[in-house]
Amino acid sequence: MDAREKYQVCVDGLKAYAAGAGFTHMLVGLSGGIDSSVIATMCVDAFGPENVHGVLLPGPYSSDHSVSDAQDLADRLGIQVQTVSICEPYQAFKDLLGDQLTGLAAENTQARCRMVVLMALSNQHNWMLVNTGNKTEAYMGYSTLYGDTAGAYAPMGCLYKTDVFAVARWRNAAAEEAGQVPPIPEHVLIKPPSAELAPGQEDEKSLGLEYALIDRILMGYYEHALTPEQIAAESDDYDLETVQRIVRRAEGYAYKRAMEPPFPQDRIY
């Protein structure tokens, strides 16, 4: 499938799932990052801007551009947005737990604060919370249980991270060809992906490898049934030890993937 077809699979899956569940309004947490930007665009394409609700959830380590990029996206899409800071609820947990809340526990608590807000709004207004995760994050366990794994449906759960960027660029190009404003800000497409749960955090630094290489390994192993030895032999960009490390991590996070929302089941790779 090309980028257009992959994008359409995600949109069609979202529309069908929401119709079956009886939802007409979608809720998206907007981080200013590539994943939430593409998901919000898919929601608008599926349901129209009047039925899509965005929430900006800045935390203690959110950058200025994460807020401005999210607002820029919302303006381009014409969707309603509100801002709810998680700084106070997160501080409450810090005050409660003290030195028991550091490192990864502190990062995950921020993600869970965001989801509590989003689920409250979902319950209050009968909006369907749309998950913003992708296939690479699911395999690598790069998400927070009961945090950013929340949501009724994950339209991009079938896409690897590199394809998230590919469909984003395709969607912007399609808008330009139609004489429309590209929905996804260029800054979102070029800045390093980051969960912004710690100072200076960047996804690829945390994962220890570029997304393009991670995806190549994961696709070789899961989509083409290659052995780690075969994958390592195909490229000079990583050695066997790196491939084995990625595969071990993916296999080890099977328990977390079991908690991910449903996603399109089309065979696209």
C-alpha positions in Angstrom: 0.0 0.0 0.0 1.1 3.6 -0.6 0.7 6.4 1.9 -2.7 7.4 0.6 -4.1 3.9 1.0 -2.6 3.4 4.5 -4.1 6.7 5.6 -7.5 5.7 4.2 -7.3 2.4 6.1 -6.9 4.3 9.3 -9.8 6.7 8.6 -12.1 4.0 7.5 -11.4 1.9 10.5 -12.0 4.8 12.8 -15.4 5.6 11.1 -16.5 2.0 11.3 -15.6 1.5 14.9 -17.2 4.8 16.1 -20.4 3.9 14.2 -20.5 0.5 15.8 -20.0 2.0 19.3 -22.5 4.8 18.7 -20.1 7.8 18.9 -20.4 10.8 16.7 -17.9 13.2 18.5 -14.2 12.4 18.9 -11.8 13.6 21.6 -8.0 13.9 21.0 -5.3 14.9 23.4 -3.0 17.3 21.5 0.6 17.3 22.4 2.0 19.2 19.4 3.6 16.0 18.2 3.3 14.0 15.0 1.0 11.2 16.3 -1.7 13.4 17.8 -1.5 15.8 14.9 -2.1 13.0 12.4 -4.9 11.5 14.5 -6.7 14.8 14.8 -6.5 15.2 11.1 -7.9 11.7 10.5 -10.8 12.5 12.9 -11.6 15.7 11.0 -11.5 13.8 7.7 -13.9 11.2 9.2 -16.3 13.3 11.1 -15.8 17.0 10.3 -14.2 19.7 12.4 -17.4 20.5 14.3 -17.3 16.9 15.8 -13.7 16.8 16.9 -12.6 18.2 20.3 -8.9 18.8 21.1 -7.4 19.2 24.6 -3.9 20.6 25.2 -2.4 19.1 28.4 0.8 20.9 29.2 2.9 19.5 32.0 6.0 20.6 34.0 8.3 19.7 31.1 6.2 20.8 28.1 8.0 23.0 25.7 6.6 26.3 24.4 6.5 24.9 20.9 4.4 21.8 22.0 1.6 24.2 22.9 2.0 26.5 19.9 2.3 23.6 17.5 -0.9 22.0 18.9 -2.7 25.3 18.7 -1.5 25.9 15.1 -2.8 22.4 14.2 -6.2 23.1 15.8 -6.5 26.4 13.9 -5.6 24.8 10.6 -8.2 22.0 11.2 -10.8 24.4 12.6 -11.5 22.2 15.7 -12.5 23.3 19.2 -9.7 23.1 21.8 -9.3 23.7 25.5 -6.2 23.8 27.7 -6.0 21.8 30.9 -2.7 21.9 32.7 -1.7 18.7 34.5 0.9 20.5 36.7 -1.3 20.8 39.7 -2.5 17.2 39.8 1.0 15.9 39.1 2.3 18.1 42.0 -0.3 16.6 44.2 1.1 13.1 43.5 4.6 14.3 44.1 3.5 15.8 47.5 1.8 12.6 48.4 4.5 10.1 47.4 7.7 12.2 47.9 10.9 10.5 47.0 8.9 7.4 45.9 8.0 9.3 42.7 11.1 9.7 40.6 12.4 8.6 37.2 10.1 6.4 35.2 7.4 6.4 37.9 7.3 10.2 37.7 7.1 10.2 33.9 4.3 7.7 33.9 2.4 9.6 36.5 2.3 12.6 34.2 0.9 10.5 31.4 -1.8 9.1 33.7 -2.7 12.6 34.9 -3.4 13.4 31.2 -5.6 10.4 30.7 -7.6 11.1 33.8 -8.5 14.5 32.4 -9.3 13.1 28.9 -11.4 10.3 30.3 -13.4 12.7 32.5 -14.2 14.8 29.5 -15.0 11.7 27.5 -17.5 10.6 30.2 -19.0 14.0 30.7 -19.7 14.8 27.0 -20.0 11.3 25.5 -17.0 12.0 23.3 -15.0 9.0 22.1 -11.4 9.2 23.2 -9.2 8.3 20.2 -5.8 6.7 21.0 -2.8 8.3 19.4 -0.4 5.4 19.5 1.4 3.6 16.6 2.7 0.1 16.0 6.4 1.0 16.7 5.5 2.3 20.2 3.3 -0.8 20.9 6.1 -3.2 20.0 8.8 -1.2 21.9 6.5 -0.8 25.0 7.1 3.0 24.6 3.8 4.0 26.2 2.3 4.2 29.7 -0.2 1.6 30.8 -3.4 3.4 32.0 -1.9 6.5 30.5 -1.4 7.0 26.8 -2.6 3.4 26.1 -6.1 4.7 26.9 -8.7 5.3 24.3 -11.5 3.4 22.6 -9.7 2.9 19.3 -6.2 3.4 17.8 -6.5 4.3 14.2 -2.7 4.2 13.7 -2.2 1.1 15.7 -1.5 -0.6 12.3 1.2 1.9 11.2 4.9 2.0 12.1 6.3 5.3 13.2 8.0 6.0 9.9 4.7 5.5 8.1 3.1 8.0 10.4 5.4 10.6 9.0 4.8 9.3 5.5 1.0 9.6 5.7 1.4 13.0 7.3 3.4 14.3 4.4 1.0 12.7 2.0 -2.0 14.4 3.7 -0.3 17.8 3.6 0.6 17.3 -0.1 -3.0 16.3 -0.9 -4.2 19.5 0.8 -1.8 21.7 -1.2 -2.9 20.0 -4.5 -6.5 20.8 -3.6 -5.6 24.4 -2.9 -6.1 24.0 0.9 -4.0 24.8 3.9 -1.9 21.8 4.9 -3.3 20.6 8.2 -0.1 19.5 9.9 2.4 22.3 10.7 5.8 21.8 9.2 7.5 22.2 12.6 5.7 19.1 13.8 7.2 17.2 10.9 10.8 18.2 11.4 11.2 18.4 15.2 12.5 15.3 17.1 9.6 13.2 18.5 9.4 13.6 22.3 7.0 12.5 25.1 8.2 15.6 27.1 8.0 13.8 30.4 11.5 14.7 31.5 13.9 17.6 30.7 15.3 17.3 27.2 13.7 14.0 26.5 13.7 12.7 22.9 12.1 9.4 21.9 15.0 8.1 19.8 17.6 8.9 22.6 15.4 7.0 25.1 15.0 4.1 22.7 18.7 4.0 21.8 18.1 3.8 18.1 16.6 5.9 15.3 12.9 5.1 14.4 13.9 4.3 10.8 16.2 1.5 12.0 13.8 0.3 14.7 11.1 0.0 12.1 13.3 -1.9 9.7 14.2 -4.4 12.4 10.6 -4.8 13.6 9.2 -5.1 10.1 11.8 -7.7 9.2 11.0 -9.8 12.3 7.2 -9.4 12.5 6.1 -8.7 8.9 8.6 -10.9 7.0 9.4 -13.6 9.5 13.1 -13.1 9.2 15.5 -14.2 12.0 17.6 -11.7 13.8 20.7 -13.1 12.0 19.0 -12.5 8.6 18.0 -9.0 9.6 21.5 -8.1 10.7 23.0 -9.5 7.6 20.8 -7.3 5.4 22.2 -4.0 6.7 25.4 -2.3 7.9 23.4 0.1 10.0 23.1 -2.3 12.9 24.8 -5.4 14.2 23.3 -8.7 15.5 23.4 -7.6 19.1 21.3 -4.5 18.3 18.8 -6.5 16.4 18.5 -9.0 19.3 18.1 -6.2 21.8 15.2 -4.7 19.8 13.5 -8.1 19.4 14.0 -9.0 23.1 12.4 -5.7 24.0 9.5 -6.2 21.7 8.8 -9.7 22.9 9.1 -8.6 26.5 6.4 -6.0 26.1 3.7 -8.4 24.8 1.8 -8.0 28.1 1.5 -4.3 27.5 0.4 -4.7 23.9 -2.5 -6.9 25.2 -3.8 -3.7 26.9 -3.7 -1.6 23.7 -7.0 -0.5 22.1 -8.3 -2.2 19.0 -6.9 -0.9 15.6 -7.4 -1.6 11.9 -6.7 -5.2 11.0 -6.1 -4.7 7.3 -2.9 -6.4 6.0 -0.9 -3.4 4.9 2.7 -4.7 5.0 
